[in-house]
Amino acid sequence: MKCDNLINPNWAKHGYIQVYTGDGKGKTTASLGLAMRALGRSWKVLIIMFTKGGNDYGELNSFRNLSSEISQNLTIIQAGLDRIVYNDNKNSDDAKEIQKGWHLAKKAIENDEYNLIILDEANIAIDMGFIDVDEVVSVLKNKPEEMEIVLTGRNAHKKVIEIAHLVSKITPVKHYWDTGVVARKGIEY
């Protein structure tokens, strides 16, 4: 059986929705690797880091030191306070920061400003009720045809998973944290 009719001749020009979720380590790391790949192909990239503020992230240091030719295609927005947000410490200031980030994400998607948009920890922001899942789904369904969008974070909502084209669930098998090792600069942040 010939499969030519199953192959989309415009696959390279179609943007997909990707989700990296699960309890394992590496969701943000995978998305940032994708960002570096896209930047290496002169794509315009937007990264919005929900629930992450402050400057003590190795990836931010790396991005700040990219060549001017590459960095002109990169925008990073931190939509979080300088701490990790959990259900038991979230507050109205977190909501304000995350909502500002979501507003900028929606605007960038609607205005077709980027080739790749990474919504880092968006799944967590949705899960904690900071961003309305139905609004996210509506925006994603109406994204520009060629735009690639990635959502990372634990607890991806089933509605987001349903509309995504690629979903990777990162499952921990073994982690050194279980032996008492704490987050290390250069590896976890």
Buried (B, 14 or more C-beta within 10 A) or exposed (E): EEEEEEEEEEEEEEBEBBBBBBEBBBBBBBBBEBBBEBBEEEBBBBBBBBBBBEEEBEBBEEBEEBEEEBBEBBBBBBBBBEEEBEEEEBEEEBBEBBBBBBEBBBEBBEEEBBBBBBBBBBBBBBBBEBBEBEEBBEBBEEBBEEBBBBBBBBEBBEBBBEEBEEBBBBEEEEEEEEEEEEEEEEEBB
